[in-house]
Amino acid sequence: MISGTVIIATEICKGCELCIASCPQESLGLSTSINRKGYRYATLLRNNCTGCVNCALVCPDSAITVYREIKSTKRQSQSAQPTVATQTA
C-alpha cells in the first residue's frame, strides 16, 4: 500500500487551484488564511494522499513537494529479509 503527503510552500503559492483540480483523492483545498502576498494558498485537507505527484506536476510555481512512502505488509516484511553474502576461498 502506498501512502503520501505533500508540503506546500505557502509563501510561494498563489492559490491558482490547479493542484486542487488535479488531485484524484480530493486531498487538497484552499486555506482560509492568506500568505504575505495576499493569496489564499493550497493546503492538505485530508490525510488520504497517495503520493501520485499530480499536484506537483501542474503547479506553475513549484510550490509543492510530494513525499511517498510504501507501507509494508507482513508478507512484504518477511520476504524483505536482508541477505548475507558469503565468500568461499
N, C-alpha and C positions, 0 to 999 in steps of 0.2 A: 504494500500500500504506500502511496506517495502522498506526502504532506508538504505544504509550503507556506511561506509567509512573505510579505512584502514590507520594505522600508521605503517610505516616501519622504523625499527631501522637501519638507513643507514650504521652505522659503523659496524654492525654485518653482514649485508647482503653480500654474496659472489657472487651474480649475477648468480646463478645456473639456473634461468629461470623456475624452477618447478612451481612457483606461476603463472607465465605468462601463461604457458600451461594449468593450471588447472582452470583458470578464465573463466566461461561461458559468461560473459559480455564483455570480452576483455578490461577490465578496466586498466590492468597493463602493464607496459613495462619497458625496461631498461633505466636508466638515461644516459644522455650524459656525466655527471660528474662522477668522481671516488671518492671513500672514501679513508681513510688513509691507508688502506691495499692495495690499487691499483685496487679495483674491481669496475666495473660499477654496481650500485645497482638498485633494483627494485623500481619503483615509480608508483603512481597513475596517469594515463594519462587522463582518462575520469571520469566524475562525474556521472557514471551510476551504481555504485556498489550497489548490493542488500543485501550485508552482508551475503552471503552464507557460508562463512568461508573456502571454498575450499583452498584458498591460504595459510591460516594459518595452515591448517592440513598437507599440503605437505612440508612446509618449514622446512628443516633439522636443521636450526639454531634458530628456534623460534623467528625470527626477525619481525614477522607480528602480529599486534593486530587488530582485527576487531571490529568495533562498529556498532550496528544495531539499527535503530530507526523505530518505527511504526508511520507512518504519519496518523493522524486521519482525517476521513472524517466527514462531517456534521452529517451523520447518527450515526457514532460511538460516536461522542462527545455528541449528545443528549441522547443516551442510556447509556452513561457512567457517568451519574449524580451521585454524591455521595448520599448514602443512610444514613438516620439518624435512629439510633435505639432508641426506647423509652422504658422505663421500667415502668410497672404499679405496684402499690403496693396493 
